[in-house]
């Protein structure tokens, strides 16, 4: 289906405070795009502005190059699926899906054809005569999707539609929802606070904070190359370690000091202040036998193990006192670790990234002169 390009130009919404702060964003036709962030970051307000449920304080909303900023919701070629489903309990599945078409006075034959096609898309045609109360939560969510898709919108807006479902059902519906979007070919704008949902389904995603977009990109890029400590900490599990940058190498590399230990870092060194955070994902941490020689190895002790089925979460306490998480695959190839086992943690240079953000000297209550003197000593050591 052609169309569905969304462009936000300096979009701003103020209530008592600024909820959306001058956002510029372009979503391509047929793209599965996610807005990701914690409660209060502005993602749902952005969706409501695009839907027409809220009016912008400033800026414009373009749908296929047409400014719809002042157009009422029912005249915009978009549709919304809410977390609450909002189905009519006294109507059958068929009649729930047909409701919008009948409201538009589509003839009976065309209505029946489009409703059956929509129910086929979500695999619910055998349930057409049931009422919502006779369906599971996942089936009700599919009815809500069919009701939105049957109107053939250029853009489908989804406001945390899987939030009310149990974890196992959410996992299965994530795969189905992405497959459905690829099948119908329309633009999906998905709002969620669930990082796994955004990473699994999105062609691109935007991480929001305080009404602004702090990073925009494809899931792999945002996960592997977070812009700052906020993105790294919010998107997935990250080990954030306060470090001092003591030298900068070629390209983006640098050398940092964690406690008394030096670490070589391949990414992020060119763009951060002297006091920063090193980040490494749990799946990139390796444990080796205590006493293993080589660079980027720090003595540690196993503090706790949490069995997760396919993997074990290992909590390490590094010699400088920093807690570090790692994931150990339960593939039978690793020796058995126990609480209290001394090990060496290997933090590969290509797995480490130095990021700005987080703790600063003022946050720690330190005197800036003392901090600078400490850095000079580190460089000289």
WOQUIBEL-V576909 format. One record per backbone hydrogen bond with DSSP energy under -1.0 kcal/mol. CO is the residue of the C=O (numbers start at 1). NH is the residue of the N-H. If there is no record, write none. Layout:
co=CO nh=NH
co=CO nh=NH
This chain:
co=5 nh=64
co=6 nh=27
co=7 nh=62
co=8 nh=25
co=9 nh=60
co=11 nh=23
co=12 nh=57
co=12 nh=58
co=13 nh=19
co=13 nh=20
co=17 nh=15
co=20 nh=13
co=23 nh=11
co=25 nh=8
co=27 nh=6
co=28 nh=31
co=31 nh=188
co=32 nh=203
co=32 nh=204
co=33 nh=190
co=34 nh=206
co=35 nh=192
co=36 nh=208
co=38 nh=41
co=41 nh=211
co=42 nh=46
co=43 nh=47
co=44 nh=48
co=45 nh=49
co=46 nh=50
co=47 nh=51
co=48 nh=52
co=48 nh=53
co=48 nh=54
co=58 nh=12
co=60 nh=9
co=61 nh=68
co=62 nh=7
co=63 nh=66
co=66 nh=63
co=68 nh=71
co=72 nh=75
co=73 nh=76
co=76 nh=78
co=77 nh=154
co=77 nh=155
co=79 nh=157
co=81 nh=159
co=82 nh=85
co=84 nh=86
co=88 nh=91
co=92 nh=96
co=93 nh=97
co=94 nh=98
co=98 nh=102
co=99 nh=103
co=100 nh=104
co=101 nh=106
co=102 nh=105
co=107 nh=111
co=108 nh=112
co=109 nh=113
co=110 nh=114
co=111 nh=115
co=112 nh=116
co=113 nh=117
co=114 nh=118
co=115 nh=119
co=116 nh=120
co=117 nh=121
co=118 nh=122
co=119 nh=124
co=120 nh=123
co=124 nh=127
co=125 nh=128
co=127 nh=130
co=128 nh=94
co=130 nh=93
co=131 nh=134
co=132 nh=135
co=136 nh=140
co=137 nh=141
co=138 nh=142
co=139 nh=143
co=140 nh=144
co=141 nh=145
co=142 nh=146
co=143 nh=147
co=144 nh=148
co=145 nh=149
co=146 nh=150
co=149 nh=152
co=154 nh=187
co=155 nh=79
co=156 nh=189
co=157 nh=81
co=158 nh=191
co=160 nh=163
co=162 nh=165
co=166 nh=170
co=167 nh=171
co=168 nh=172
co=169 nh=173
co=170 nh=174
co=171 nh=175
co=172 nh=176
co=173 nh=177
co=174 nh=178
co=175 nh=179
co=176 nh=180
co=177 nh=181
co=178 nh=182
co=179 nh=183
co=180 nh=184
co=181 nh=185
co=187 nh=156
co=188 nh=33
co=189 nh=158
co=190 nh=35
co=191 nh=160
co=192 nh=37
co=194 nh=198
co=195 nh=199
co=196 nh=200
co=197 nh=201
co=198 nh=202
co=204 nh=34
co=205 nh=217
co=206 nh=36
co=207 nh=214
co=207 nh=215
co=209 nh=212
co=211 nh=21
co=212 nh=209
co=215 nh=207
co=217 nh=205
co=218 nh=222
co=219 nh=223
co=220 nh=224
co=221 nh=225
co=228 nh=232
co=229 nh=233
co=230 nh=234
co=231 nh=235
co=234 nh=236
co=239 nh=280
co=241 nh=278
co=243 nh=276
co=244 nh=257
co=247 nh=255
co=250 nh=253
co=252 nh=269
co=253 nh=249
co=254 nh=265
co=255 nh=246
co=255 nh=247
co=256 nh=263
co=257 nh=244
co=258 nh=261
co=261 nh=258
co=263 nh=256
co=265 nh=254
co=267 nh=354
co=268 nh=271
co=274 nh=245
co=276 nh=243
co=277 nh=355
co=278 nh=241
co=279 nh=353
co=280 nh=239
co=281 nh=284
co=282 nh=327
co=286 nh=346
co=288 nh=344
co=289 nh=292
co=296 nh=347
co=298 nh=345
co=299 nh=319
co=300 nh=343
co=301 nh=317
co=302 nh=340
co=304 nh=315
co=306 nh=313
co=308 nh=310
co=310 nh=330
co=311 nh=308
co=312 nh=328
co=313 nh=306
co=314 nh=326
co=315 nh=303
co=315 nh=304
co=316 nh=324
co=317 nh=301
co=318 nh=321
co=322 nh=318
co=324 nh=316
co=326 nh=314
co=328 nh=312
co=329 nh=331
co=338 nh=341
co=341 nh=302
co=343 nh=300
co=344 nh=288
co=345 nh=298
co=346 nh=286
co=348 nh=351
co=349 nh=266
co=353 nh=279
co=355 nh=277
co=356 nh=229
co=360 nh=364
co=361 nh=366
co=367 nh=371
co=368 nh=372
co=369 nh=373
co=370 nh=374
co=371 nh=375
co=372 nh=376
co=373 nh=377
co=374 nh=378
co=375 nh=379
co=376 nh=380
co=377 nh=381
